[in-house]
């Protein structure tokens, strides 16, 4: 199908988008299929709007509507319009993160309907951006976000989302067979406290279902010297100072839950200044030497490649 020019049906939120890419038009078609008509070519929008107005006039003709009924109709109209404006905003924001090679046709219709049922009341622009990244992530790779994650996301206040994003600034890849997790080695030090990562906030994120928390600390056992670990795209290798080929690594006190790991992909976390140096020093005191490799980069899936930007 050729790319098409689209406009928003309700509230005029999505207008003037011009000619859209094939993945975006496919996403629009999937949304329309799952939830009803949201976007159509401009000509059809004008026709549908005119027909809707005509039907409304017919329906109201000859009906004596009381003042309280009229106020109820107005309130219902405003509520539904607000929901539609929110849906339009989330959808539009998702477009910039759609991969050119994405195939949104693989998305599940029930997932899409559930997604919009969860985000239709979200009017905060920053929270809409988080929902938009979830929609784009699912469009790029169907199955990336579970319905449980959508349910959890719908309960998050902006302050919770901000705290979780700051926590994910400490995410570290310690093993190629395990996902990145927050490396919270000592939550009493200023490096964590200054970001709001404290005992009480970790307990709060655990109660929200984003992490599991073990105040006594976690250990990865049987690790091999020379294995690559990573902080964002930075690569390090570690060796055990005793000369042993394998040993144990302190792994902090927090692990992301499945919903937490899914949301960590799109939360927009940034590197924490001085954190790699803190980790190097912490491990050194425990007989583990971390060696940086600035000539290498590590991807989200744990694969290591030579940097091309040096």
C-alpha positions, 0 to 999 in steps of 0.5 A: 500500500502506498504511503498516505496523508493522514490527519487526526479525527478528534481534536485535530491533534495529529494534522499536517503529518504529510506523507508517512513511511510504510511502517507508520501507515501499517501501524495506523492501519493496525490501530484502526483495525484493533480500536476502530477508525482513528486515522484515515486519508483527509478526504474520508475524515471530512466525509465522516465528520460531515456524516456524523454531524448530520446523524447528530442533527437527526438524532436530536431533532424533535427530542426535548433534552432537559438541562441536566441531560444536556450538561451530561451530554456535554460532559461525556463529549468532553471526556471522550474528546480528551481521551482521544486527544491523549491517544492521538498525542501518544500515537504521534509521538511514537512515529519518531521511534518507528524503525524503518524496517519495522513490520507493525502488522505482526502486532496483536490486536488485543495488545493494541486495544489494551494499550490504548485503554491504559493510556487514554487518560494520560495527559502529561506530555512526558508520560505520553512520551514513555507510552509512545516509546512502548508503542514504538517498541512493540511496533518494532518488535512484537512481543517486547512488552507484556500486558502485565507491563502495560498494567504496571505502567498504568499505575505509575505516577510521573515521580515513580517513572522519574525515579525508575529512570534514575535507577536505570542510570546504574544499569550494568551488564555483568553477564552475557546470559543475564539482563542488565540490572541496576548495580547498587553496590552501596546505597548509602554513598552519595553517588546513589543518594544524590540521584534519590536511590536510597533504601526507602526508594528501592523498597518503593520500587519493589512495592511497585513491581519494578525491582526485587530488592535484597538488602544483604546483597547478591553475588554472581558466582563462577565468573571467568576472568577476561569476560566482557561486562558493560555500562551502557556502550562501554566495555570492561573486562575483569580479572581476579587478583588472586590469579584464579581463573574464576570467582565471585562478583558482587552484583548489588542489591536490586534486580529488575523484574520482567516488567522492569526489564521491559520498561528499562529499554525505553525509560531514557536513562542516562549515564551517571557521571563517575559511576564506572570509576566508583565500580572499578574502585569498589571491585578493586577493594574486593580483589577484582580488577576491571579494565576499560576497553575504549576501543570497543563498544557493547550493544544492548544484547551483550555483543561486543564490536570494535568502535567505528567512531574513534 
